[in-house]
Amino acid sequence: MQRKRSKLKTALISALVLAVVVLSGGLAWTINFGAEYLTSWSGCECSGNGLSYTDNQINMFSNKMTSLGHTKSFKFSNQNTWSADVTEDRDFNGIDWLYGDGVTMFAFSGHGSAGTDSSGHQTFTAPFCKASGSASCEFSAERARLGEKVGYYAAPHTGNLRYMMWLTCYSVHTDPMYQWSQTMNIGLDYVMGYRGTSADSLTTDEVPRDWAKKAMRSSDPWRFKKAWFWAIEDWWVNDTGSLIASGKTENEAIDRRNKYRRTWAGPHTDSHTWYAWAWHKG
């Protein structure tokens, strides 16, 4: 359980640092973020084929974010990468309020898959490792309730997460509304990922870093959609980047999908029942 205590300490320190920064009026535009990756499932309750460049992706992303002035709240890998970190604490035995929902942005690099639920709707799952007492060693978007500020899931812990980057296969696939509506309806603003497979490749490990370089800079940050589709462009690999946003109306969902920037307020506190997504082959 040492890892859990270490994570709690890190999360609390990061929250205090962020509060001091905001209260002092300095660097108010910056965010705090968390990131996790798996290259090996050795010693985990879950299983997965080993990966070669997920560490590069997250390390390069984290370094770029901190160089831009953003605060790293946590970065975990392999056995310390727990599904509970992004699983709802109220009903699904998660600890998201400490980690995934305690930051503004969360990024993950690993495996992912899209199946169907009992109603035939598309799902998204990813093999993580398993925290002591956690219900599952597999992350499921159906058990995520992130960024919640009002309503049932806001008690006893509200959420802060605004956007996510899933550097996995099938993370924003052919029917992402059903993959992500459970949590985007109540708070989460934006999800970036992949339609179909994504390559574990030397030429694509810079993707999250390149996105951060454009979308998270202090001066004239790019719109998330423009930055994501630019970042996934690769001279060798033709991955298909994809993303989804939500809104109270159809037009608002489309507007948020196309124009969302780091400077927009969030998470939203009203119910979003419309979704808009887009994809681009690199």
C-alpha positions as CSV (number, residue, x, y, z in Angstrom):
1,M,0.0,0.0,0.0
2,Q,3.0,2.3,0.0
3,R,2.3,3.4,-3.5
4,K,-1.2,4.6,-2.5
5,R,0.1,6.7,0.3
6,S,2.7,8.2,-2.0
7,K,0.1,9.0,-4.5
8,L,-2.1,10.7,-1.9
9,K,0.7,12.8,-0.7
10,T,1.6,13.8,-4.3
11,A,-2.0,14.7,-5.1
12,L,-2.4,16.8,-2.0
13,I,0.8,18.7,-2.5
14,S,-0.1,19.4,-6.1
15,A,-3.5,20.8,-5.0
16,L,-1.8,23.1,-2.5
17,V,0.7,24.3,-5.1
18,L,-2.2,25.0,-7.5
19,A,-4.2,26.9,-4.9
20,V,-1.1,29.1,-4.0
21,V,-0.5,29.9,-7.6
22,V,-4.1,30.9,-8.2
23,L,-4.4,32.9,-5.0
24,S,-1.2,34.7,-5.7
25,G,-2.3,35.7,-9.2
26,G,0.6,34.2,-11.0
27,L,0.4,31.8,-13.9
28,A,-3.4,31.6,-13.6
29,W,-3.6,30.2,-17.1
30,T,-1.7,27.0,-16.3
31,I,-3.3,23.7,-15.4
32,N,-2.4,20.6,-13.4
33,F,-2.3,17.3,-15.2
34,G,-1.7,13.6,-14.6
35,A,-0.4,10.9,-16.9
36,E,0.0,7.1,-16.8
37,Y,1.4,4.4,-19.2
38,L,2.0,0.7,-19.5
39,T,4.9,-0.9,-21.3
40,S,4.6,-4.2,-19.3
41,W,1.9,-5.9,-17.4
42,S,4.4,-8.0,-15.4
43,G,3.1,-8.3,-11.8
44,C,-0.3,-7.0,-12.7
45,E,-3.6,-8.8,-12.3
46,C,-4.5,-7.8,-15.9
47,S,-2.6,-9.1,-18.9
48,G,-1.5,-7.3,-22.0
49,N,1.1,-7.6,-24.8
50,G,4.2,-5.5,-24.1
51,L,4.5,-2.1,-25.7
52,S,7.7,-0.2,-26.7
53,Y,7.0,3.5,-27.0
54,T,4.3,4.3,-24.5
55,D,6.9,5.5,-22.0
56,N,8.3,7.8,-24.7
57,Q,4.9,9.2,-25.4
58,I,4.1,10.1,-21.8
59,N,7.5,11.2,-20.8
60,M,7.8,13.6,-23.8
61,F,4.3,14.9,-23.1
62,S,5.0,15.4,-19.4
63,N,8.3,17.2,-20.1
64,K,6.7,19.5,-22.7
65,M,3.8,20.4,-20.3
66,T,6.1,21.3,-17.4
67,S,8.3,23.3,-19.7
68,L,5.2,25.3,-20.7
69,G,4.5,26.1,-17.0
70,H,1.9,23.4,-16.2
71,T,2.0,21.4,-13.0
72,K,2.5,17.6,-13.1
73,S,0.4,16.2,-10.2
74,F,1.3,12.6,-10.9
75,K,2.9,10.2,-13.5
76,F,2.6,6.5,-13.0
77,S,3.7,3.5,-15.0
78,N,3.2,-0.3,-15.2
79,Q,2.4,-1.8,-11.8
80,N,1.5,1.6,-10.4
81,T,-1.0,2.3,-13.2
82,W,-4.4,1.6,-11.6
83,S,-7.8,1.5,-13.3
84,A,-9.2,2.9,-10.0
85,D,-7.5,6.2,-10.7
86,V,-10.1,7.0,-13.4
87,T,-13.0,5.0,-12.0
88,E,-15.9,6.7,-10.2
89,D,-15.5,6.5,-6.4
90,R,-19.1,6.5,-5.5
91,D,-20.5,3.4,-7.2
92,F,-17.6,1.6,-8.8
93,N,-14.9,1.3,-6.1
94,G,-12.6,3.8,-7.8
95,I,-10.4,6.6,-6.4
96,D,-10.8,9.0,-9.2
97,W,-11.3,12.0,-6.9
98,L,-7.7,11.6,-5.8
99,Y,-6.1,11.2,-9.2
100,G,-7.8,11.3,-12.6
101,D,-10.6,13.6,-11.4
102,G,-8.3,15.7,-9.2
103,V,-6.5,17.2,-12.2
104,T,-7.6,19.3,-15.2
105,M,-6.1,16.9,-17.8
106,F,-5.4,13.2,-17.8
107,A,-3.3,11.3,-20.5
108,F,-2.9,7.6,-20.8
109,S,-0.8,5.5,-23.2
110,G,-1.4,1.7,-23.5
111,H,-3.8,-0.7,-25.1
112,G,-7.5,-0.2,-25.7
113,S,-10.4,-2.0,-27.2
114,A,-14.0,-1.3,-28.3
115,G,-16.6,-3.9,-27.6
116,T,-20.4,-3.8,-27.1
117,D,-22.5,-3.6,-24.0
118,S,-25.7,-5.6,-23.2
119,S,-27.7,-3.2,-25.4
120,G,-25.3,-3.5,-28.3
121,H,-23.8,-0.1,-27.9
122,Q,-20.1,0.6,-28.3
123,T,-17.8,0.6,-25.3
124,F,-14.2,1.5,-24.5
125,T,-12.0,-0.5,-22.2
126,A,-8.3,-0.6,-21.4
127,P,-6.2,-3.0,-19.4
128,F,-4.5,-1.3,-16.4
129,C,-3.3,-2.8,-13.2
130,K,-5.4,-3.3,-10.2
131,A,-5.4,-1.3,-6.9
132,S,-5.9,-3.2,-3.7
133,G,-9.6,-3.4,-3.1
134,S,-10.5,-2.3,-6.6
135,A,-13.4,-4.0,-8.4
136,S,-11.5,-4.4,-11.6
137,C,-8.1,-4.3,-13.2
138,E,-9.6,-3.0,-16.5
139,F,-10.7,0.5,-17.0
140,S,-14.2,0.8,-18.5
141,A,-15.6,4.2,-19.8
142,E,-18.9,2.9,-18.5
143,R,-17.6,3.2,-15.0
144,A,-16.2,6.7,-15.4
145,R,-17.9,9.8,-14.1
146,L,-15.4,12.6,-14.5
147,G,-15.6,16.3,-14.0
148,E,-18.9,16.1,-12.1
149,K,-19.8,19.4,-10.3
150,V,-23.5,18.9,-9.6
151,G,-25.9,16.0,-9.3
152,Y,-25.7,12.5,-7.8
153,Y,-22.0,11.7,-8.6
154,A,-20.8,15.1,-7.3
155,A,-21.2,13.7,-3.8
156,P,-19.2,13.1,-1.8
157,H,-16.4,14.3,-4.2
158,T,-16.7,16.7,-7.0
159,G,-14.6,16.3,-10.1
160,N,-12.2,18.7,-11.9
161,L,-11.2,16.8,-15.0
162,R,-11.9,18.7,-18.2
163,Y,-10.2,16.8,-21.0
164,M,-8.5,13.5,-21.6
165,M,-6.0,12.1,-24.1
166,W,-6.2,8.3,-24.7
167,L,-3.2,7.2,-26.7
168,T,-4.7,3.7,-27.4
169,C,-6.5,1.9,-30.1
170,Y,-10.3,2.4,-30.4
171,S,-10.5,5.1,-27.8
172,V,-12.7,7.4,-29.8
173,H,-14.0,4.9,-32.2
174,T,-16.9,4.7,-34.7
175,D,-19.7,5.4,-32.1
176,P,-17.9,7.5,-29.4
177,M,-21.2,8.9,-28.1
178,Y,-22.0,5.6,-26.5
179,Q,-18.4,5.2,-25.4
180,W,-18.2,8.5,-23.5
181,S,-21.7,9.9,-22.9
182,Q,-21.9,8.5,-19.4
183,T,-19.2,10.9,-18.2
184,M,-19.4,13.7,-20.8
185,N,-23.0,14.3,-19.9
186,I,-22.1,15.4,-16.4
187,G,-18.8,17.2,-16.6
188,L,-16.0,16.0,-18.9
189,D,-15.6,18.4,-21.8
190,Y,-13.3,16.8,-24.4
191,V,-11.8,13.4,-25.3
192,M,-9.0,12.9,-27.8
193,G,-8.0,9.4,-29.0
194,Y,-8.0,7.1,-32.0
195,R,-10.5,5.7,-34.4
196,G,-9.4,2.1,-35.1
197,T,-5.8,1.1,-34.2
198,S,-2.9,3.3,-33.2
199,A,0.7,2.4,-33.8
200,D,3.2,1.7,-31.1
201,S,5.9,3.3,-33.2
202,L,9.1,5.3,-33.0
203,T,7.7,7.8,-35.5
204,T,4.5,8.4,-33.4
205,D,5.9,8.7,-29.9
206,E,6.0,12.5,-30.2
207,V,2.2,12.9,-30.8
208,P,1.1,14.0,-27.3
209,R,4.2,16.3,-27.0
210,D,3.3,17.9,-30.4
211,W,-0.3,18.4,-29.3
212,A,0.9,20.1,-26.1
213,K,3.3,22.3,-27.9
214,K,0.5,23.9,-29.9
215,A,-2.6,23.6,-27.6
216,M,-1.1,24.2,-24.2
217,R,1.2,27.1,-24.8
218,S,0.6,30.5,-23.1
219,S,0.4,32.6,-26.2
220,D,-2.3,32.0,-28.8
221,P,-3.0,28.3,-28.0
222,W,-4.4,26.3,-30.9
223,R,-7.9,24.8,-30.8
224,F,-7.8,21.3,-29.6
225,K,-9.1,19.8,-32.8
226,K,-6.6,21.6,-35.0
227,A,-3.7,20.7,-32.6
228,W,-4.8,17.0,-32.3
229,F,-5.2,16.5,-36.1
230,W,-1.8,18.2,-36.7
231,A,-0.1,16.2,-34.0
232,I,-1.2,12.8,-35.4
233,E,0.1,13.5,-38.8
234,D,3.1,11.2,-39.5
235,W,5.3,10.6,-42.5
236,W,5.2,6.8,-42.0
237,V,2.1,5.8,-40.0
238,N,-1.4,6.6,-41.1
239,D,-3.2,6.5,-37.8
240,T,-6.7,8.1,-37.6
241,G,-7.0,10.6,-34.8
242,S,-10.4,11.2,-33.4
243,L,-12.1,13.4,-30.8
244,I,-15.5,14.1,-29.2
245,A,-17.1,17.0,-27.4
246,S,-20.6,17.6,-26.0
247,G,-23.1,20.4,-25.5
248,K,-26.6,21.3,-24.4
249,T,-27.7,21.6,-28.1
250,E,-26.5,20.2,-31.4
251,N,-25.0,23.5,-32.4
252,E,-23.2,23.9,-29.1
253,A,-21.7,20.4,-29.4
254,I,-20.4,21.2,-32.9
255,D,-19.1,24.5,-31.8
256,R,-17.2,23.0,-28.8
257,R,-15.9,20.2,-31.0
258,N,-14.4,22.6,-33.5
259,K,-13.4,25.6,-31.3
260,Y,-12.6,24.3,-27.9
261,R,-9.3,25.7,-26.4
262,R,-7.4,25.5,-23.2
263,T,-8.8,28.9,-22.2
264,W,-12.4,27.8,-22.2
265,A,-14.1,27.4,-18.9
266,G,-15.0,24.0,-17.5
267,P,-16.0,21.4,-16.5
268,H,-19.5,22.2,-17.5
269,T,-22.2,22.2,-14.8
270,D,-25.3,21.7,-16.9
271,S,-26.4,18.5,-18.6
272,H,-25.0,17.8,-22.0
273,T,-27.2,15.6,-24.2
274,W,-25.7,16.3,-27.6
275,Y,-22.4,15.0,-28.9
276,A,-20.2,15.9,-31.9
277,W,-17.1,14.1,-33.1
278,A,-14.6,14.1,-35.9
279,W,-11.7,12.1,-37.2
280,H,-8.7,12.6,-39.4
281,K,-6.3,10.2,-41.0
282,G,-2.7,11.2,-40.6
